[in-house]
Amino acid sequence: MLWHLGLIMPHMIHIVVGARPNQMKAAPLLRALREHPDFEPILVDTGQHYDHEMAGVFMQQFGMGEPDYSLEVGSGTHGAQTAKILEKYELLLLKKRPATVVIGDINSTVACALATVKLGVPLIHLEAGLRSGDRTMPEEINRILTDSIANLLWTPSPDGDEHLLSSGVPKHKIVRVGNIMIDTLTAMLDQVRDSKFLATLQLQHDQHVVITLHRPSNVDDSSQLSILLDEIRTMSKSFDIIWPIHPRTKARIEALGEFENLEQNPSIHITKPLGYIDFMKCIYESRMVVTDSGGIQEETTWLGVPCITLRPNTERPITITEGTNVLGEPKNLHREIKRVIDGPRRKKITIDLWDGKTAERCVQSLLEFLL
């Protein structure tokens, strides 16, 4: 390449992360850009999730190294956190103005997107076009705003393309690259299989359920949370349960006075948030997953593991139409569990461009975009 001769400088690219889901998606892209002579990737961590157990462990496991810049914004309300990130990232961009890749739908995504476009910096959105149709979700607002101002939009599936086109995004800005979370899963699958975490709990293959809960609609409403806890206790009569508990969820359960009872249940294994490898081991070997997360719907689909998503909608409908995911609500959880038990234990799922090569397509797209 000519830049080796000092004639052309490599393209500097900011990769912005702020929470664990970002890191799963950023890691393959960061690795691919580091290996390409035409790019100089810069990792920017906003610190939206600043706890080491919630973010730092993941970054270490993915081999990302320490961030080049840490904004250290910490927690706060949606408005306060978004404002802090925007202000701090703008100051960083004023020093140099590389193209910026924002990921997903968290506050860091929309805040850094706004700072970027206001300074006339090229903006790329990885995982563009997803829509739940539910504007009460802060993530939905973040998706809509980011997609509306991005210069290049990388989508994971056909529905993403359709949403963008119907909202007026020009076709030439849209590139379907596939699902980059699957890049991480395929790259680390051998490490996941080799994890000894389940042995420490003395659990057998296919005999446990994994639970993750954190959305306000499920855990902030005490009546909904109480229903869920009753359903989980009923489930524990038939299955062991692995529950890596989110700090917010734990606080809400403690406020109900129920946490000690859960801990005393021998079939409910409450753990701290787990690193990626041990967590995916739990999912890989599970009978089913009960969650209100977004990305887990995709990982369970690729693995063929039944998933019950406790939400009225999903921004990842392909996990329902082509995958293993179903939507449910707390009061009907037992019904969905019975359907899973009566159905196949594993399904063979193949979705176009969920092949572990999304990062490669992103690099090629960047080359075409920046030339």
C-alpha positions as CSV (number, residue, x, y, z in Angstrom):
1,M,0.0,0.0,0.0
2,L,1.2,3.5,-0.8
3,W,0.8,4.7,2.8
4,H,3.8,2.6,3.7
5,L,5.8,5.0,1.5
6,G,4.4,8.0,3.3
7,L,2.3,8.9,0.2
8,I,-1.1,8.0,1.6
9,M,-2.1,7.9,5.3
10,P,-4.4,5.2,6.7
11,H,-7.9,6.2,7.4
12,M,-8.5,6.9,11.1
13,I,-11.8,5.4,12.3
14,H,-13.4,5.9,15.7
15,I,-15.1,2.8,17.0
16,V,-17.4,3.9,19.8
17,V,-18.5,1.5,22.6
18,G,-20.4,2.2,25.8
19,A,-21.9,-1.1,27.1
20,R,-21.4,-4.8,26.8
21,P,-23.6,-5.4,23.7
22,N,-21.5,-2.7,21.9
23,Q,-18.3,-4.6,22.8
24,M,-19.6,-7.9,21.3
25,K,-20.2,-6.1,18.1
26,A,-17.2,-3.9,18.1
27,A,-14.6,-6.6,18.7
28,P,-14.7,-8.3,15.3
29,L,-14.8,-5.0,13.5
30,L,-11.9,-3.6,15.5
31,R,-9.9,-6.8,14.8
32,A,-10.6,-6.7,11.1
33,L,-9.6,-3.0,10.9
34,R,-6.4,-3.5,12.9
35,E,-5.4,-6.2,10.4
36,H,-6.0,-3.9,7.4
37,P,-3.2,-1.6,6.3
38,D,-5.6,1.1,5.1
39,F,-7.1,1.8,8.5
40,E,-6.1,3.1,11.9
41,P,-8.9,2.2,14.2
42,I,-9.3,4.1,17.5
43,L,-11.4,2.6,20.3
44,V,-13.5,5.1,22.2
45,D,-15.2,3.9,25.4
46,T,-17.9,6.4,26.7
47,G,-18.1,4.6,30.0
48,Q,-21.9,4.3,29.9
49,H,-21.5,1.0,31.7
50,Y,-18.6,1.8,34.0
51,D,-18.6,-1.2,36.3
52,H,-15.8,-3.7,35.6
53,E,-18.1,-6.7,36.0
54,M,-20.6,-5.2,33.5
55,A,-18.1,-4.0,30.9
56,G,-14.4,-4.5,31.6
57,V,-14.4,-8.3,31.7
58,F,-16.0,-8.4,28.3
59,M,-13.4,-6.1,26.8
60,Q,-10.6,-8.3,28.1
61,Q,-12.2,-11.5,26.8
62,F,-12.7,-10.1,23.4
63,G,-9.0,-9.1,23.1
64,M,-9.8,-5.5,22.4
65,G,-7.2,-4.1,24.7
66,E,-7.6,-0.9,26.7
67,P,-9.6,1.9,25.0
68,D,-7.6,4.6,23.3
69,Y,-9.9,7.1,24.9
70,S,-12.2,6.7,27.9
71,L,-14.9,9.4,28.4
72,E,-15.9,8.0,31.8
73,V,-19.4,9.5,31.8
74,G,-20.9,6.9,34.3
75,S,-24.6,6.5,35.0
76,G,-27.4,9.0,35.1
77,T,-30.8,9.7,33.6
78,H,-31.2,9.2,29.9
79,G,-31.1,13.0,29.3
80,A,-28.1,13.7,31.6
81,Q,-26.1,10.7,30.3
82,T,-26.7,11.6,26.7
83,A,-25.8,15.2,27.2
84,K,-22.5,14.2,29.0
85,I,-21.5,11.9,26.2
86,L,-22.3,14.4,23.5
87,E,-20.3,17.1,25.2
88,K,-17.2,14.9,25.9
89,Y,-17.2,13.2,22.5
90,E,-17.5,16.6,20.7
91,L,-14.4,17.8,22.6
92,L,-12.5,14.7,21.4
93,L,-13.7,15.2,17.8
94,L,-12.5,18.8,17.8
95,K,-8.9,17.5,18.2
96,K,-9.2,15.2,15.1
97,R,-12.2,14.4,13.0
98,P,-12.0,10.7,11.9
99,A,-15.0,8.9,10.5
100,T,-17.0,7.5,13.4
101,V,-18.7,4.1,13.7
102,V,-21.5,4.0,16.3
103,I,-23.1,0.7,17.2
104,G,-26.6,-0.5,18.2
105,D,-29.1,1.6,20.1
106,I,-27.8,2.8,23.5
107,N,-27.4,6.4,24.7
108,S,-23.8,6.4,23.6
109,T,-24.9,5.6,20.0
110,V,-27.2,8.6,19.6
111,A,-25.0,11.0,21.6
112,C,-21.9,10.4,19.6
113,A,-23.9,10.3,16.4
114,L,-25.2,13.9,17.1
115,A,-21.7,15.1,18.0
116,T,-20.3,13.6,14.8
117,V,-22.8,15.0,12.2
118,K,-22.8,18.5,13.8
119,L,-19.1,18.7,13.0
120,G,-19.5,17.3,9.5
121,V,-17.7,14.1,10.3
122,P,-18.7,10.9,8.4
123,L,-21.0,8.8,10.5
124,I,-21.5,5.0,10.1
125,H,-24.2,3.1,12.0
126,L,-23.6,-0.6,12.6
127,E,-26.8,-2.6,13.2
128,A,-29.0,0.0,11.5
129,G,-32.6,-0.3,10.6
130,L,-33.9,-2.3,13.5
131,R,-37.3,-1.3,14.7
132,S,-39.6,-2.6,17.4
133,G,-42.4,-0.1,16.7
134,D,-42.5,0.8,20.4
135,R,-41.5,4.4,20.9
136,T,-41.9,4.1,24.7
137,M,-38.5,2.3,24.5
138,P,-35.6,4.7,24.7
139,E,-33.6,2.4,22.4
140,E,-36.2,2.8,19.7
141,I,-35.8,6.6,19.8
142,N,-32.0,6.2,19.7
143,R,-32.3,3.9,16.6
144,I,-34.6,6.3,14.7
145,L,-32.5,9.4,15.4
146,T,-29.2,7.7,14.6
147,D,-30.5,6.2,11.3
148,S,-31.9,9.5,10.2
149,I,-28.5,11.3,10.3
150,A,-26.0,8.5,9.4
151,N,-24.1,8.7,6.2
152,L,-23.7,4.9,5.9
153,L,-26.0,2.4,7.4
154,W,-25.0,-1.3,7.9
155,T,-28.0,-3.5,8.4
156,P,-28.1,-7.1,9.7
157,S,-31.2,-8.4,7.9
158,P,-33.7,-7.6,5.1
159,D,-36.2,-6.0,7.5
160,G,-33.6,-3.4,8.4
161,D,-33.2,-2.4,4.8
162,E,-37.0,-2.2,4.4
163,H,-37.4,0.0,7.5
164,L,-34.8,2.4,6.3
165,L,-36.2,2.6,2.8
166,S,-39.7,3.2,4.0
167,S,-38.4,6.1,6.2
168,G,-36.8,7.8,3.3
169,V,-33.2,6.8,3.6
170,P,-31.6,6.7,0.1
171,K,-30.8,3.2,-1.1
172,H,-27.1,4.0,-1.8
173,K,-26.6,4.7,1.9
174,I,-27.7,1.2,3.0
175,V,-25.4,-1.8,3.0
176,R,-26.6,-5.2,4.4
177,V,-23.5,-6.6,6.0
178,G,-25.1,-9.3,8.2
179,N,-25.1,-9.9,12.0
180,I,-21.8,-9.0,13.6
181,M,-22.7,-10.6,16.9
182,I,-22.5,-13.9,15.2
183,D,-18.8,-13.1,14.2
184,T,-18.0,-13.0,17.9
185,L,-19.9,-16.2,18.7
186,T,-18.3,-18.2,15.9
187,A,-14.9,-16.9,16.8
188,M,-15.2,-17.8,20.4
189,L,-17.3,-21.0,20.2
190,D,-14.5,-23.3,21.0
191,Q,-13.7,-21.3,24.2
192,V,-17.4,-21.4,25.0
193,R,-17.5,-25.2,24.7
194,D,-14.4,-25.5,26.8
195,S,-15.8,-23.4,29.7
196,K,-15.9,-25.2,33.0
197,F,-18.5,-22.9,34.5
198,L,-21.4,-25.3,34.5
199,A,-19.3,-27.9,36.3
200,T,-18.9,-25.5,39.2
201,L,-22.7,-25.6,39.5
202,Q,-22.9,-29.4,39.0
203,L,-25.5,-29.0,36.2
204,Q,-26.0,-31.4,33.4
205,H,-26.4,-30.6,29.7
206,D,-29.9,-29.5,28.6
207,Q,-31.4,-29.5,32.1
208,H,-31.3,-25.9,33.0
209,V,-33.0,-22.6,32.0
210,V,-31.1,-19.3,31.7
211,I,-32.9,-16.1,32.8
212,T,-31.9,-12.5,32.2
213,L,-34.2,-9.6,33.2
214,H,-33.5,-5.9,33.3
215,R,-36.1,-3.9,31.3
216,P,-38.2,-1.4,33.3
217,S,-41.5,-2.9,32.1
218,N,-40.6,-6.2,33.8
219,V,-38.6,-5.2,36.9
220,D,-39.7,-1.6,37.8
221,D,-43.4,-2.5,38.1
222,S,-43.7,-4.4,41.4
223,S,-46.8,-6.2,40.3
224,Q,-45.2,-7.4,37.1
225,L,-42.1,-8.4,39.0
226,S,-44.1,-10.3,41.6
227,I,-45.8,-12.3,38.8
228,L,-42.5,-13.1,37.2
229,L,-41.0,-14.3,40.5
230,D,-44.0,-16.6,41.0
231,E,-43.5,-18.0,37.5
232,I,-39.8,-18.5,38.1
233,R,-40.4,-20.3,41.4
234,T,-42.9,-22.6,39.6
235,M,-40.3,-23.2,36.8
236,S,-37.7,-24.1,39.4
237,K,-39.7,-27.2,40.3
238,S,-38.9,-28.7,36.9
239,F,-35.6,-27.1,36.0
240,D,-32.5,-25.7,37.5
241,I,-32.3,-22.0,36.8
242,I,-29.2,-19.9,36.1
243,W,-29.8,-16.3,36.7
244,P,-26.9,-13.8,36.2
245,I,-28.7,-11.0,37.9
246,H,-28.5,-7.4,36.8
247,P,-27.8,-4.9,39.6
248,R,-31.1,-3.0,39.0
249,T,-33.1,-6.2,39.0
250,K,-31.5,-7.3,42.2
251,A,-32.3,-4.0,43.9
252,R,-36.0,-4.2,42.8
253,I,-36.3,-7.8,44.1
254,E,-34.7,-6.7,47.4
255,A,-37.2,-3.9,47.7
256,L,-40.0,-6.5,47.5
257,G,-38.3,-8.5,50.2
258,E,-38.0,-11.5,48.0
259,F,-34.3,-11.8,47.3
260,E,-33.4,-14.0,50.3
261,N,-36.2,-16.5,49.4
262,L,-34.8,-16.8,45.9
263,E,-31.3,-17.4,47.2
264,Q,-32.5,-20.1,49.4
265,N,-34.1,-22.0,46.6
266,P,-31.7,-24.9,45.7
267,S,-32.8,-24.9,42.1
268,I,-32.2,-21.2,41.5
269,H,-28.6,-20.3,40.9
270,I,-28.2,-16.5,41.2
271,T,-24.8,-15.3,40.0
272,K,-23.2,-12.0,39.4
273,P,-23.1,-10.8,35.8
274,L,-20.9,-13.3,33.9
275,G,-18.2,-12.8,31.3
276,Y,-19.1,-13.6,27.7
277,I,-17.5,-17.1,27.6
278,D,-19.2,-18.5,30.8
279,F,-22.5,-16.8,30.0
280,M,-22.6,-18.2,26.5
281,K,-21.7,-21.6,27.9
282,C,-24.8,-21.4,30.0
283,I,-26.9,-20.6,27.0
284,Y,-25.2,-23.2,24.7
285,E,-26.0,-26.0,27.1
286,S,-29.5,-24.8,28.2
287,R,-32.9,-26.2,27.6
288,M,-34.3,-22.8,27.0
289,V,-33.6,-19.1,27.7
290,V,-36.1,-16.6,29.2
291,T,-35.0,-13.0,28.6
292,D,-36.0,-9.4,27.9
293,S,-32.7,-8.7,26.1
294,G,-32.2,-7.9,22.5
295,G,-29.0,-9.6,21.4
296,I,-29.7,-12.9,23.2
297,Q,-32.6,-13.4,20.8
298,E,-30.0,-13.6,18.0
299,E,-27.5,-15.8,19.8
300,T,-30.1,-18.3,20.8
301,T,-31.4,-18.4,17.2
302,W,-28.0,-19.1,15.8
303,L,-27.4,-21.8,18.4
304,G,-30.9,-23.3,17.9
305,V,-31.8,-22.8,21.5
306,P,-35.5,-22.0,22.3
307,C,-35.9,-18.5,23.6
308,I,-38.9,-16.8,25.3
309,T,-38.6,-13.0,25.1
310,L,-40.7,-11.3,27.8
311,R,-41.6,-8.3,25.7
312,P,-44.7,-7.3,23.6
313,N,-42.5,-6.6,20.6
314,T,-39.0,-7.1,19.2
315,E,-36.7,-5.1,16.9
316,R,-35.4,-8.5,15.7
317,P,-38.4,-10.1,14.1
318,I,-36.2,-12.5,12.0
319,T,-35.5,-14.4,15.3
320,I,-39.2,-15.2,15.3
321,T,-39.9,-15.8,11.6
322,E,-36.8,-17.8,11.0
323,G,-35.4,-18.5,14.4
324,T,-36.2,-20.0,17.8
325,N,-37.6,-16.9,19.5
326,V,-41.2,-16.3,20.7
327,L,-42.6,-13.3,22.5
328,G,-44.4,-13.7,25.8
329,E,-45.6,-11.8,28.8
330,P,-45.0,-12.6,32.5
331,K,-48.5,-13.9,33.3
332,N,-48.3,-16.4,30.4
333,L,-44.8,-17.6,30.9
334,H,-45.9,-21.0,32.1
335,R,-47.8,-21.5,28.8
336,E,-44.8,-20.6,26.7
337,I,-42.5,-22.9,28.7
338,K,-44.9,-25.8,28.1
339,R,-44.7,-25.1,24.4
340,V,-40.9,-25.3,24.5
341,I,-41.0,-28.5,26.6
342,D,-43.4,-30.1,24.1
343,G,-41.3,-28.9,21.1
344,P,-37.9,-29.9,19.7
345,R,-34.8,-29.4,21.9
346,R,-32.7,-27.9,19.1
347,K,-33.4,-26.5,15.7
348,K,-31.0,-26.1,12.8
349,I,-31.1,-22.5,11.8
350,T,-29.5,-20.8,8.8
351,I,-30.0,-17.1,8.2
352,D,-28.4,-15.3,5.3
353,L,-25.2,-13.4,6.2
354,W,-25.2,-14.7,9.8
355,D,-22.0,-16.4,8.9
356,G,-19.2,-15.0,11.0
357,K,-17.9,-12.8,8.1
358,T,-19.8,-9.5,8.8
359,A,-16.7,-7.6,9.8
360,E,-15.0,-8.4,6.5
361,R,-18.0,-7.0,4.7
362,C,-17.9,-3.9,6.9
363,V,-14.2,-3.3,6.0
364,Q,-15.0,-3.6,2.3
365,S,-17.9,-1.2,2.6
366,L,-15.7,1.3,4.5
367,L,-13.1,1.1,1.7
368,E,-15.7,1.9,-0.9
369,F,-17.3,4.6,1.2
370,L,-14.1,6.5,2.1
371,L,-12.3,6.3,-1.3
